[in-house]
Amino acid sequence: MRDFTLRTYKGLLRTITNAGYCFQTLEKFVQQPAAKVVVLWHDSDIWPKNDLKMAQTENSMNISNTIKNLNGWITATW
C-alpha cells in the first residue's frame, strides 16, 4: 500500500535534508547548481488544495521548489 501523506512527505524531505542535500528552484539550479541538490517540481493542475498543503509543508522547512501550472512557471523560494 502506498503511503503518500503529508506526514510521509515531510519525513522524506527531512531524510533528504539530513543526508546533506539542499533544495534549489529550477531557475537557481540552471544558473548555479549546488553539488548535492534536489530540484522539486510540482505540476499544479489537478489538486490545488493538496499543492497548497505541500507548499506550506516545504515553507515550514525552508525548502524551495518550482511549480508548473496551466498559466506557466511559479518559483517558490521561502
C-alpha positions, 0 to 999 in steps of 0.5 A: 500500500502506498503511503503518500501523506503529508506526514510521509512527505515531510519525513522524506524531505527531512531524510533528504535534508539530513543526508546533506542535500539542499533544495534549489528552484529550477531557475537557481539550479540552471544558473548555479547548481549546488553539488548535492541538490534536489530540484522539486517540481510540482505540476499544479493542475489537478489538486490545488488544495493538496499543492497548497498543503505541500507548499506550506509543508516545504515553507515550514522547512525552508525548502524551495521548489518550482511549480508548473501550472496551466498559466506557466512557471511559479518559483517558490523560494521561502 
